[in-house]
Amino acid sequence: MAEKSFAKGDKVEWNTHGSTAEGTVEEKITEDTEAAGRTVRADEDSPQYRVRSDKSGRDAVHKPDALKRKS
């Protein structure tokens, strides 16, 4: 199965604390960095995505499998 891929500006949703959050992809992270208040371990083969919540305006970082494209 091909890995999910997202681009900046894509509308996505993810599960959080028993509910669903919606937001926008802000960047694809492909190297270890600090984002959303934590250390993110990522590389070209295992990227993560920084997303901004529509509801709270806060950033979160998720692996591709945790995100679902909004239709």
Buried (B, 14 or more C-beta within 10 A) or exposed (E): EEEBEBEEEBBBBBEEEEEEBBBBBBBBBEEEBEBBEEEBEBEEEEBBBBBBBEEEEEBBBBBBEBBEEEE
